[in-house]
């Protein structure tokens, strides 16, 4: 069966027009029942729907048809947080039949299957403006049994949902009422030149998105610096100025310069029992935890570090002093009753201009009142994904996701006016290139005591931005120095190193390993503005191109290292040998220098080598530098 597409255009009048059997790569034009559809022939394939009367487009459904094959894994439309839950194809058939991009989770509109070689085999997606989208697996059907006998996979991308039709800013953008979307479609061959790891497929997809919509991330060099956060190793009730400063003093010596004061600095944090009322929304320090925020910020800066504050600017709890004043601006039902989310706070409405300004004012307060150097914006993924019907305020946009984007754009604009180098951490639930332009790094939350999930989430974000933040590696006092080095190397392989750990409980040897690797990283910081490139299907070997040397990370099971020029290999595995494949099989002179997890040189030699492969020693958590003299 040849892959093809069906396009259904739903109108505000209730009229529905369907166009069948559209072939990829074939330019064509169709006209039916008052709607014209124009299809392009270059990747990504443009599809323009134009009403020929005064009607407006409410939604567009792109239904993709392909034959069922034996695939190794699947990546469903996702923000990068939960995609591995459905990676087994049988789980996808049964449990992930309907998904949605909304204000609480912004997904890449991409469906991807990997083949028996674990590289991308098939990928299809929709590239368009940032608004609510629904995804549905139609076949194979699963009712009393899984019905795979039809031989088809049928998957639907619905742009504009029942709750949120295509926003007015899109449907009324052009005088003729036309809407243009783009179809990304790749069926990979098995040739070596076309093999593509899944992360690189995400990068290709999002690079089209960036190019079509002129999306660019802000660059704040300090955002790449190692980070420490109060979140994972403490209950929020126990965070005090003393705890923070004790770890700042220790962390600065380890090469860590960014310090996040996380949830709970203002009162009860979200890690408290549900019986504890929250006061989130007032954004004033808890005097028992932080008696003098101005002095705390000054002290952090005096150590040469940058203080960053955690904030959920939309959140308002019933126990907050500001609640009576803010109530009319909250997301609410037709009676004006605010809608409580499961974490027991309410949300300011992103669709209201006054509420957006209130959220921006909160964020500016951290600069004007306390002189913070950055902010971590969190919990937008807990916004109720329902239309706001609050009768006490007006809306100037038509969808909640559009309102969130306007909120982040306003906060970004106003904070940059005060501090051009302000550090802004976002989370992948409100990720993708449309949102990463409003932050200086994107976090892969939350992965405590699960380094493999942390790695995969950070790797997904690396698909669209090199400013991917690991979710605060936890290191206990029980790991060996080699364990510690392997964990840190694996972090750096995928993103910005970040820690949530009480340094006082670590051994001197563990601290020395962290110090060595952080300093190594900082000395090469300019390299890490570049995208990581996986060298194999599962990203067991990852490369960053430096100015005059390739940096190669071996992680998980490792793999063969491609040696094209001088190369430095960091061993984030427990393998004690690596195999290097030479770019040229003729005789070359090699100089090898091996260091341990502390950075101490333990072996150095020069040798002649002839042939394509060489196997050589390397220490777990250590490095191997190979200089090539052709």
Secondary structure, 3 states (H helix, E strand, C coil): CCCEEEEEEEECCCCEEEEEEEECCCCEEEEECCEEEEECCCCCEEEEEEECCCCCEEEEEEEEEEECCCCCEEECCECCCCHHHHCCHHHHHHHCCEEEEECCECCECEEEEECCCCCEEEEEEEECCCCCEEEEEEECEECCCEECCCCEEEEEEEECCCCCCCCHHHHCCCCCCCEEEEEEEEECCCCHHHCCCHHHHHHHHHHHHHHHHCCCCCCCHHHHCCEEECCCCCCHHHCCHHHHHHHHHHHHHCCCCEEEECCCCCCCCCCCCCCCCCCCCCCCCCCCCCCCHHHHHHHHHHCCCEEEEEECCCEECCCCCCHHHHHHHECECCCCCECCCCCCCEEECCCCHHHHHHHHHHHHHHHHCCCCCEEEECCHHHCCCCCCCCCCCCCCCCCHHHHHHHHHHHHHHHHHHHCCCCEEEEEHHHCCHHHHCCCCEEECCCCCCCHHHHHHHHHHHHCCCCCEECCCECCCCCCCHHHHHHHHHHHHHHCECEECCCHHHCCHHHHHHHHHHHHHHHHCHHHHHCCCEECCCCCCEEEEECCCCEEEEEECCCCCEEECCCEEEEEECCCCEEEEEECCCCCEEEEEEEECCCCCEEEEEEEEECCCEEEEECCCCCEEEEEEEC
